[in-house]
Amino acid sequence: LLSCFLLVVFFLNKNYMIVLITYTLQEFLDQLDGKLAMVFHWESTTGKFFDPFVDSVTHLTAFACLMTVQLVPLWMYFLFLFREMGLLFLRLLASLQGTLLGGHWAGKIKALVHAVVIFVCFWQLKFETPIFFDAIVWLWLALFASFLSGAFYLFKYNVILKRAFSHE
């Protein structure tokens, strides 16, 4: 999480090359951490919650930075934010009901799409040239991934919401 603070500091100082490097390093270390946990059986319940939380904070921080330079529209940022907060709330409800709702393939794909899109946006900001498509096209892809993964979680775990809001 400290690296998010550094990312913001570098971004606000317009050190976009350092931002690109810092962000790439964040994502690389996130992947490495997960792989090492699996290989050495270091997986934990806390890690199953903490990893997606850190992914969300990292991506929301990056999207917020990009919003300040008008690459991410405010309305799109709020949709990203609402999806992440909604899933955090669903995880909380599941936990209160004794159900572990860690990461799932739909969320992992969404996280990968967000990581690529953010990298592409930082690249475009630094080098003033898009990678294949303009940033807004990539951002629509990120929004689509957020919507699909959010819908997946709602559909798959709707029983948790039903139990939480029933009057029994």
N, C-alpha and C positions, 0 to 999 in steps of 0.2 A: 504494500500500500504506500510505502514511502516513495516508491518510484513514480506513483501518480502525482505526488507533490512536485517531484523534480520535473516531470513532464510539463506540468503547468508553468513552473518557473522558466524553463527553457522556452516554452511556447510564448509566454508573455514578453520575453526578451527577444523574440523573433529569431531564435537560434534553431531554425527549422531543420537543419541537417542533424543537429544534436537531438532534436525531437524525434526525427525519423530513426536514428540509431537507438535512442532510449526505448522507443515504442517497440521496435523490432526485438531488442534484447528482452523486454518484458514478456513478449509473447513466446519467445524462444525458451526462456526460463520457466514459464508456465507449463509449456509442453514437456520440458525436461523433468520438472518436478513431478508431474503426473506419471510419466513413464518410469521414473526411478521408484516411485511409491508402489507401482504395480510389480515391477521386477523384484524388488527387495521386500515385498509384502509389508510396506509401511503404511498401507491404507488405513484410514481411521474414520470413524463417524464424523468427527470434527472436520477432517479434511474434505469429506463428501459435501459438507455444507460450506466450508470456507472457500474452496476453490471456485465454485460458481459465483459466490459472493464477490470475490476479488476480481473475477472476470467481468462481472457487471460494473463494479466500481471503475475498473480500468477503462472499459469501453465507454461508459457514460462520461468519464472525465475527458477522454479523447474527443467524443462527440461534442461536449460542451466547449472545448477549445476550438474545434472547427466551426462551431456556431458563432463564436466571437468574430470570425473573419468571413461570415456569411456563406460558408460552404454548406453548413447544415441549417435548414430552416428551423425556426423555433417550434413550429407545429410538429415537425418530424422528431425533434429532440424529445418533446413531451410524449410522443407515442413510444419511443424507445424507453423513456423513463417509466411510463405507466405499465408497460409490459414487464419490466424488471421488478418494479414494486409489487405488481400483481402476483408474480411468481414467488417473490419473497413472502408475501402474505399467505399464499397457498401452502408454501413449505411450513410456515408457522402453524397454520391450521392442521396440517398433516401431523406435525410433531405433537401438537396438543392432543391429537387423537391416537397417538402411539404408532404412527406410520412414518417411516423414513422415506423422504422424498428427496433423494440426492439428484445428481446430474443424470440426464437421459440423452440418448442419441440425438433427439430433436434439438435439445439445448446445446449439445456439443457442435452440431452442424451450424446452428445459429451463431455460436461463439466464433467458429472458424470463419464464417462469412463476414461477421463484424470485424474480425482481426484483419482480413484481407482488405475490406473496404476502407477501414481506417488507414491502413498502410498506404493504399492507393491515394487517398485524400491527402495525407501528409506528403507523399511523393509529388503530387500535383502542386501543392502549396510551395514546396521547396524548389522544384525544377520548372514550374509554370508550364508543364506539359502533361496532358492526361495519359494514362496507361489504357490503351484501347478505346475507352469511352470517357466522357467528361465525368467528374466526380458525382454529379447529381444522378446519373444513371446507376453508378455503383451504390449510391445511397438508397435508391429505390429498391435495389436488390437486398440491401441490409434490412430495409423496412419489411419487405416481403418475407424474409427469413424470420424476422421477429414475430410477424403476424402468424405465420404457419406454426412456428414452435409454440407460441402462446396458445393457439387454438388446439394444438396437440395436447398440451398439458391440461387445458380445461376439459377436453373431451375424455382423456384417459383418467383424470382424477376428479371428475365431477361429483363422485360420491362423497369426497371429502367436503366439498362445498355444501352439498345437500345435508350431510350430517351436521355441519357447523351451523347452518341457518335453519335447521328444523326446530320445531317448538316442543320437542319431546323432552 
